Amino acid sequence: MLTYMSARVKLTALVVLLTLLPAGIMLGQSADRIDTILESPVLSIGDAAYLATLSAGVIDPQQDAAAAVGMLRALAAGAEHRDRYADRDLESDATLGDFSYMLMLSHDLSGGFWYGFFPGPRYALREMRWRRIVAGQNYALQPLDGERALRMITRILETMEDRG
């Protein structure tokens, strides 16, 4: 009877392992993908959109950059903002203003007076400066690297955690 139980336990453990293994591989792949994105000297529009939407939890880690940009389009339409990514190549370079606007949309942050009238990268960056998400020398057309994007995401998550 003991050998029967141990064989049954082994079989159950094997089935559990085989069902959980693909999920672990997928999580490992998304972590590798994020590491690659964060190490890049200049982020693409697609990678920036992926980081912004992933940090807000509005997409799954297994989705691609096109799905992230699609989500930003939907969020912009829901907020009655102009779609700024329909005609952009996903591989084109992202700017600090672009990423600020993506974070504002994906984290559903309300902006100040000017952002309310003219929502877009320029006033989104101003809002990020005011909230102290962005520090140092910055302007809306500045190229964005992975390290700075990570710092911005960290600060925005800390700010949202402090609020509630």
Legacy VTK file of the C-alpha trace (Angstrom):
# vtk DataFile Version 3.0
C-alpha trace
ASCII
DATASET POLYDATA
POINTS 164 float
0.000 0.000 0.000
2.851 2.389 0.772
4.381 1.942 -2.697
0.993 2.611 -4.265
0.628 5.865 -2.300
4.112 7.041 -3.146
3.546 6.327 -6.851
0.267 8.218 -6.674
1.944 11.133 -4.891
4.729 11.138 -7.475
2.219 11.152 -10.309
0.280 14.017 -8.706
3.485 15.990 -8.185
4.463 15.396 -11.811
1.074 16.615 -13.069
1.257 19.728 -10.884
4.805 20.423 -12.054
3.886 20.039 -15.707
0.933 22.412 -15.363
2.880 25.067 -13.464
6.047 24.869 -15.569
4.694 26.842 -18.560
3.529 29.665 -16.269
6.997 29.875 -14.721
8.635 29.950 -18.127
6.294 32.743 -19.272
7.074 34.817 -16.179
10.775 34.258 -16.737
10.441 35.335 -20.352
8.651 38.564 -19.385
11.338 39.320 -16.776
14.036 38.806 -19.409
12.098 41.029 -21.791
11.821 43.788 -19.206
15.535 43.522 -18.412
16.349 43.886 -22.112
14.042 46.894 -22.427
15.484 48.607 -19.368
19.062 48.136 -20.545
18.421 49.809 -23.907
19.958 53.272 -24.393
16.851 54.586 -26.194
13.397 53.078 -25.754
11.082 52.563 -28.694
7.463 53.704 -28.655
6.362 50.080 -28.352
8.668 49.320 -25.425
7.681 52.530 -23.625
3.993 51.701 -24.092
4.611 48.175 -22.803
6.338 49.467 -19.643
3.699 52.138 -18.976
0.731 49.816 -19.362
2.421 46.933 -17.547
3.292 49.171 -14.573
-0.369 50.182 -14.323
-1.505 46.569 -14.564
-3.771 47.154 -17.565
-2.112 44.478 -19.753
-0.735 41.010 -19.118
3.061 40.539 -19.181
2.731 38.064 -22.065
1.218 40.652 -24.413
3.348 42.496 -26.949
4.061 46.144 -27.719
1.261 46.342 -30.286
-1.258 45.297 -27.626
0.160 47.924 -25.251
-0.190 50.670 -27.859
-3.717 49.446 -28.593
-4.533 49.735 -24.908
-3.174 53.305 -24.842
-5.366 54.152 -27.834
-8.388 52.795 -26.001
-7.494 54.718 -22.841
-7.005 57.934 -24.830
-10.386 57.458 -26.513
-11.998 56.791 -23.142
-10.477 59.973 -21.733
-11.526 61.860 -24.895
-7.900 62.575 -25.768
-6.435 62.563 -29.239
-4.844 59.300 -30.379
-1.145 60.153 -30.701
0.117 56.700 -31.637
-1.996 55.628 -34.631
0.498 56.870 -37.211
3.692 56.224 -35.232
6.037 53.347 -35.934
6.385 51.106 -32.863
10.151 51.016 -33.393
10.574 54.817 -33.490
12.303 56.433 -30.530
10.188 57.404 -27.537
10.695 60.746 -25.874
10.366 61.774 -22.258
7.140 63.594 -23.138
5.723 60.514 -24.861
6.426 58.333 -21.839
4.980 60.909 -19.447
1.778 60.989 -21.488
1.665 57.184 -21.571
2.013 57.065 -17.783
-0.719 59.669 -17.334
-3.079 57.627 -19.509
-2.261 54.175 -18.172
-2.299 55.170 -14.493
-5.425 57.318 -15.034
-3.832 60.430 -13.558
-5.648 63.710 -13.815
-3.555 66.624 -14.929
-3.398 70.256 -14.117
-5.065 73.205 -15.822
-3.110 73.107 -19.097
-3.116 69.317 -19.345
-6.900 69.460 -19.013
-7.158 71.712 -22.063
-4.301 70.312 -24.143
-3.605 66.729 -23.063
-0.415 65.478 -24.608
3.301 64.904 -24.069
4.292 68.500 -23.306
1.813 69.101 -20.497
2.075 65.537 -19.253
5.794 66.140 -18.673
4.986 69.372 -16.849
2.593 67.424 -14.641
5.291 64.807 -13.989
7.717 67.576 -12.965
5.131 69.080 -10.628
4.457 65.675 -9.044
8.252 65.161 -8.742
8.129 62.020 -10.876
10.715 63.499 -13.237
13.844 65.112 -11.839
16.859 66.778 -13.323
17.314 68.303 -16.740
14.333 67.453 -18.922
12.353 68.549 -21.939
9.526 66.885 -23.840
11.556 65.847 -26.912
14.414 64.363 -24.879
15.201 60.719 -25.778
14.210 58.255 -23.078
16.450 55.447 -21.851
15.435 52.397 -19.862
17.000 53.508 -16.593
15.110 56.793 -16.524
11.868 55.025 -17.424
12.357 52.660 -14.477
12.998 55.575 -12.108
9.813 57.276 -13.302
7.764 54.104 -12.839
9.202 53.610 -9.362
8.354 57.170 -8.338
4.846 57.041 -9.746
4.120 53.765 -7.948
5.513 55.186 -4.693
3.349 58.274 -5.086
0.235 56.208 -5.699
1.063 53.955 -2.738
1.432 56.963 -0.439
-2.016 58.238 -1.442
-3.905 55.229 -0.645
LINES 1 165
164 0 1 2 3 4 5 6 7 8 9 10 11 12 13 14 15 16 17 18 19 20 21 22 23 24 25 26 27 28 29 30 31 32 33 34 35 36 37 38 39 40 41 42 43 44 45 46 47 48 49 50 51 52 53 54 55 56 57 58 59 60 61 62 63 64 65 66 67 68 69 70 71 72 73 74 75 76 77 78 79 80 81 82 83 84 85 86 87 88 89 90 91 92 93 94 95 96 97 98 99 100 101 102 103 104 105 106 107 108 109 110 111 112 113 114 115 116 117 118 119 120 121 122 123 124 125 126 127 128 129 130 131 132 133 134 135 136 137 138 139 140 141 142 143 144 145 146 147 148 149 150 151 152 153 154 155 156 157 158 159 160 161 162 163
